[in-house]
C-alpha cells in the first residue's frame, strides 16, 4: 500500500483484519507498529512519520516459516516469529483506516488513520523481497 499521513499518533491503523476468534488478526499502523496473529512487531524507532509524504508499506507473512515481515519503501525494517500452528481465520472483516475493538466494529477515533491510501493489495501468498522492492520502486 502507498500511504500519506495527515495526522500523527502512536497507533494510526490503516488496515485491519479481525475474526470472531481474534478481533485483531492483522493490524499495521503508519508509525511502524505491526500486529499479526497475537504477535507485535514494534519498529517505531525506525520509522519517521512525515505528514504529507507518501510511503510504500508492505507487510508479509508465511504460515510455513511463521515469519511476519514489515517493509517501508522496499526495505525490510524487521521481522518476528508468530505462534506455531496459528492460521488466519477466514470468517473475518477487513477495514481500511482503523482497527477493530470488537468483532466487526467498535472503532476508536484515536486509532483512526488520517490520510490517504493508494494501491491497497492483499495477496494469497507471501511476497519475496524483490517483489516488494519492485512495487515500491514502480510507485
C-alpha positions in Angstrom: 0.0 0.0 0.0 1.0 3.6 -0.5 0.0 5.8 2.4 0.2 9.5 3.1 -0.3 10.5 6.6 -2.2 13.7 7.5 -2.3 13.2 11.3 0.2 12.0 13.8 -0.4 9.5 16.6 1.2 6.4 18.1 -1.1 3.9 16.6 -2.9 5.1 13.5 -4.1 1.9 11.8 -4.5 2.0 8.1 -5.6 -1.7 7.7 -7.2 -4.3 10.0 -8.4 -7.8 9.6 -10.4 -9.2 12.5 -12.2 -12.5 13.1 -14.7 -14.0 15.6 -11.7 -15.6 17.4 -9.3 -12.7 17.2 -10.6 -9.2 16.6 -7.1 -8.1 15.7 -5.6 -10.8 13.4 -3.6 -8.2 11.3 -3.2 -4.5 12.0 -0.3 -2.4 10.8 0.0 1.2 11.9 1.6 4.1 10.0 4.1 4.6 12.8 5.9 1.3 12.3 3.9 -1.0 14.6 2.7 -4.2 13.0 0.5 -6.7 14.9 -0.2 -10.1 13.4 -1.5 -13.4 14.9 -1.2 -12.2 18.5 2.4 -11.0 17.9 3.5 -7.4 17.9 6.4 -6.0 16.0 7.4 -2.6 17.3 9.6 -0.7 14.8 8.5 2.8 15.7 12.2 3.8 16.4 13.0 3.0 12.7 10.0 5.0 11.2 9.7 8.7 10.8 6.1 9.8 10.0 6.3 12.8 7.8 2.9 14.4 7.2 2.1 14.9 3.5 4.8 12.4 2.4 3.9 9.2 0.5 5.4 6.0 1.8 5.2 2.4 0.4 4.5 0.0 3.2 4.3 -3.8 2.8 3.5 -6.5 5.5 4.2 -10.1 4.6 3.6 -13.4 6.5 4.2 -17.1 5.7 2.4 -19.9 7.5 5.2 -22.3 6.7 8.0 -20.2 8.2 5.8 -18.3 10.7 7.7 -15.1 9.9 6.0 -11.8 9.6 8.0 -9.0 7.9 7.5 -5.3 7.6 8.9 -3.2 4.8 9.0 0.5 4.3 9.8 1.9 0.8 11.0 -1.5 -0.3 13.4 -2.0 2.6 12.9 -4.7 5.3 12.7 -2.9 8.7 12.2 -6.0 10.8 10.5 -9.4 11.3 9.1 -11.5 14.1 8.1 -15.1 14.5 4.4 -15.8 15.0 3.0 -18.6 17.2 3.3 -22.2 15.9 0.1 -23.6 14.3 -1.7 -20.3 14.1 -3.6 -19.8 10.9 -5.5 -16.7 9.8 -9.2 -17.5 10.3 -11.5 -17.0 7.3 -14.6 -15.5 9.0 -13.2 -12.0 9.2 -13.8 -8.5 8.2 -11.4 -6.0 6.6 -11.4 -2.4 7.4 -9.3 0.4 6.0 -8.4 3.4 8.1 -9.0 2.0 11.6 -8.8 -1.2 13.7 -11.4 -3.3 15.5 -12.0 -3.1 19.2 -14.6 -5.9 18.9 -15.6 -8.4 16.2 -16.8 -6.4 13.2 -16.7 -3.0 14.8 -16.0 -1.0 17.9 -13.9 1.7 16.2 -11.9 4.3 18.1 -11.4 7.8 16.7 -8.0 7.9 18.4 -6.8 5.0 16.3 -8.1 6.2 13.0 -5.7 6.7 10.2 -5.9 10.3 8.9 -4.6 10.4 5.4 -4.7 8.8 2.0 -4.3 5.2 0.9 -3.4 4.1 -2.7 -3.0 0.7 -4.3 -4.1 -1.4 -1.3 -3.3 -5.0 -2.2 -3.9 -8.3 -0.4 -2.2 -11.4 -1.9 -2.8 -15.1 -1.2 1.0 -15.7 -1.0 4.0 -14.2 0.8 5.7 -11.7 -1.5 9.5 -12.2 -1.7 11.8 -9.2 -1.1 12.4 -8.5 -4.8 8.6 -8.3 -5.4 8.2 -5.8 -2.5 11.1 -3.7 -3.8 9.6 -3.7 -7.3 6.2 -2.5 -6.1 7.9 0.3 -4.1 10.1 1.4 -7.0 7.3 1.4 -9.5 5.0 3.6 -7.4 
